C-alpha cells in the first residue's frame, strides 16, 4: 500500500497542475465577473483522478492519511475551494468526506473562492456525527430567521 500511496500523492500533485490549467483555459475573461463561470464538472474530471483511485480509509495508516488529505486539500485550494471541518475532526473521516466530494459536480468560478462545509444543518443527518456536530448550537427555529 505504501508504494500505491506514493503514486497517488504524485498523481494528486500532477492533478493540481491539470485542474488549474483546465480552469484557466476555460475561463471566459470577456464576460462580467458575476456571469463568468470557469468550468463545471467533478474534481475527479478536473484532475483526471477517479474517485475509485482512493482506497478505503481503513486501509491507510495515520501517516498515509495525513499525506493524502494534505494533497487533496492542496488540489482543492488551487481550485479556490476551501473545505471546513470541525476542530479535531478525525483525518479518516475528513478523507472519507473529501473522497465523496471528489465525485460531486461543482461549478468553478475562477475569481471566487468557494467554501465547502459538509454539514447541511440537519442534526439527525450531520456527517460530523454527535461528537463534532456544531449545528446543534443553532436554534431549532433557525429557518425563521
C-alpha positions in Angstrom: 0.0 0.0 0.0 2.9 2.3 0.7 4.0 2.3 -3.0 0.4 2.9 -4.1 0.0 5.9 -1.8 3.2 7.4 -3.1 1.8 7.1 -6.7 -1.5 8.5 -5.6 0.2 11.5 -4.0 2.3 12.0 -7.1 -1.0 11.9 -9.2 -2.6 14.4 -6.9 0.3 16.8 -7.3 0.1 16.3 -11.1 -3.7 16.7 -10.9 -3.2 20.1 -9.3 -1.5 21.4 -12.4 -4.0 19.7 -14.7 -7.0 21.1 -12.8 -5.5 24.6 -12.6 -4.8 24.5 -16.4 -8.3 23.4 -17.3 -9.9 26.2 -15.2 -7.6 28.9 -16.6 -8.0 27.7 -20.2 -11.8 27.5 -19.9 -12.4 30.8 -18.0 -14.1 33.4 -20.2 -12.5 36.7 -19.3 -14.7 38.7 -21.7 -17.8 38.2 -19.5 -18.5 40.3 -16.5 -17.2 38.6 -13.3 -20.7 37.9 -12.0 -21.5 35.9 -15.2 -18.2 34.2 -15.8 -18.3 30.5 -15.0 -14.9 28.9 -15.5 -15.9 25.3 -15.7 -18.3 22.7 -14.4 -17.5 19.1 -13.5 -16.3 16.9 -10.8 -12.9 17.2 -9.1 -12.3 13.7 -10.5 -12.8 15.0 -14.0 -10.7 18.2 -13.5 -7.8 16.2 -12.1 -8.1 13.0 -14.1 -8.0 11.1 -10.8 -11.1 8.9 -10.4 -12.8 8.6 -7.1 -12.0 4.8 -7.3 -8.3 5.6 -7.1 -8.7 6.4 -3.4 -8.5 3.3 -1.2 -10.9 2.9 1.8 -9.7 4.9 4.8 -9.3 1.8 7.0 -6.5 0.6 4.6 -4.3 3.7 5.3 -2.2 4.3 8.3 -2.2 7.7 10.0 0.9 9.0 8.1 -0.6 8.0 4.8 -4.0 9.6 5.7 -2.3 12.8 6.7 -0.3 12.9 3.4 -3.2 12.2 1.1 -5.6 14.6 2.9 -3.0 17.3 2.7 -2.6 16.8 -1.1 -6.3 16.6 -1.6 -6.8 19.9 0.3 -4.0 21.5 -1.8 -5.8 20.5 -5.0 -9.0 22.0 -3.7 -7.2 25.2 -2.6 -5.7 25.6 -6.0 -9.2 25.5 -7.4 -10.2 28.1 -4.8 -12.3 25.6 -2.9 -11.8 25.7 0.8 -13.1 22.8 2.9 -14.2 23.3 6.5 -14.0 20.6 9.2 -14.7 20.9 12.9 -11.7 21.3 15.1 -10.1 17.9 16.0 -12.3 16.1 13.4 -10.5 12.8 12.7 -8.4 12.5 9.5 -10.1 9.3 8.4 -13.5 10.9 8.4 -12.1 14.0 6.6 -10.7 11.7 4.0 -14.0 9.8 3.6 -15.9 13.1 3.1 -13.4 14.5 0.7 -13.4 11.3 -1.4 -17.2 11.5 -1.7 -16.9 15.2 -2.6 -14.3 14.3 -5.3 -17.2 12.8 -7.3 -19.7 15.6 -6.8 -20.4 18.1 -9.7 -19.3 21.6 -8.9 -19.3 24.9 -10.8 -16.0 26.8 -10.5 -15.7 30.5 -10.9 -12.1 31.4 -11.5 -12.3 34.6 -9.5 -14.3 33.5 -6.5 -13.5 31.3 -3.5 -15.9 28.6 -2.6 -16.3 27.3 1.0 -17.4 23.8 1.5 -19.0 22.8 4.8 -20.3 19.2 4.7 -22.8 19.9 7.4 -26.3 20.6 6.0 -27.6 21.9 9.3 -29.7 18.7 9.8 -28.7 17.4 13.2 -30.0 13.9 12.6 -28.1 13.6 9.3 -24.9 15.5 10.2 -21.9 13.8 8.6 -19.8 15.0 11.5 -21.7 12.8 14.0 -22.7 13.6 17.5 -19.2 14.3 18.8 -18.4 17.0 16.2 -21.7 18.4 15.0 -21.9 22.1 15.6 -25.3 22.6 14.0 -26.9 21.8 17.4 -25.6 25.1 18.6 -28.1 26.9 16.4 -31.7 27.4 17.5 -34.3 24.9 16.4 -36.2 27.7 14.6 -33.2 28.7 12.6 -35.3 28.7 9.4 -37.5 31.5 10.9 -34.6 34.0 10.8 
